[in-house]
Amino acid sequence: MTKLSVNINKIATIRNARGGKYPDVKLAAINCEKFGAHGVTVHPRPDERHITYQDVLDIRPIITTEFNIEGYPSKKFIDLVCRVKPHQVTLVPDPPDAITSNAGWDTVKHKEFLSEIISEFKDLGIRTSIFVDTDIKNIDGAAKIRTDRVELYTEPYAANFAKNKEKAVYDFTQAAKHALKLGLQLNAGHDLNLENLKYFIQNVPGISEVSIGHALISDALYFGLDNTIKLYLRELR
């Protein structure tokens, strides 16, 4: 079964809108684990507009499920990851002012930069994953920098799913097959939801984990967090 990691950034966004500590991000992380999620994902950005660096430090010791930290590998981010030692770190090429992740790495152009960072994390026993699109050259490049996994950036799939789901998923199927042949493990994330998740998993081989935040937290407003996590787990079966 593909594992579900819940990105709790949006809970922090609501908290930060008013200041204070409600909704409680630490409780959200605990509840995601309690309700059956296989992991918790956080994405601390330089301006800390949702998850803060302190949140990351607070969450690490209170959950036993997989902890995934994603972000752009600035010095501050690298220092945080080395201090926290999560189970997985996911590197994204976002500029500091990006609203959300919107592209994968050019692994050819950034080969040396990524290789150095990945080597540092792997020396600490942290599984590494990097955000990529379906361009085969970027997947080849990912294998050369010795990352453990790639996370397929699924926004193009989600954007085109309603128009032509077969066409929307095709490039992802081919990219996944190629990555698996190279010995890479696969994650996926961005705009996956209850409508498009099952079809993606059924047609893209070898997905170890999906990271879902915006859609899942939005659904939780209507269905409750416990029930929503169960709905997503059902789609992954």
Phi, psi and omega in degrees: 000137173293134182278152179250120171250126183266121176276119186259017179305319185294332175294320177294326178300316179296316178302314185291339180297332180245351187079183180078208187232015180242135355293152185281112183294322179296318178296322178300316179298315178299317182290324176302316177296313182300323184273002170113357177296146181275347182197167176235132179246140172227151180227087178285126178258161184304325181273358178053040183285347171228263177294131179262165177297326178293323176304316182299316179294324182287324186283323187309313185278353187256358176238151178252345178285174183299135177247122182242122175253126177242153179165174176281133186282065171286169180300319181297319179294315180299317179299319179297313181298317180295329179285317186279326183053066177290170176293325183216143171239133179245118183267128179239150184269026184294135167289160185303329185266008181294137178291317177207169179298136186221015180190163174261172179288145162273096188285345176281310181297322186254026185304307184294316180303310182289321181302316181299313183292315180298319178299319180296316180292319182293328176297335178268003179081020180264125176294138182247142176221144177233143181288125177221157171270194185268006178294121185302325181296328178285330175287319174302317180297324179297319179296324183288334179268005170065034170289154178284320185223162164239145174254115180289125181281108194262009179302317178299323176297310182297321182294331184253001185302314184291333182282313184198091187294328179295315179292321183298325185269345190304308183298328179289322176298314181294318180296320180295316179300319181294316180298318180296322178297329180276358179087011178275142170273162189234133166242172177209152178182157176110111177066017170284142183209186183293340180276323189249355187292310184300316181298321179298311182296323180290335187247352179244111187287148167077020180284114181283325188204143170244141176249119185228129182234290189304309183294317183293316179292325176296315178298326181296336176296330181265320189254350187086148186294316180302307182294322181296315178300319178295323178296318179291320178298323178297321178294329182280347177276000000 
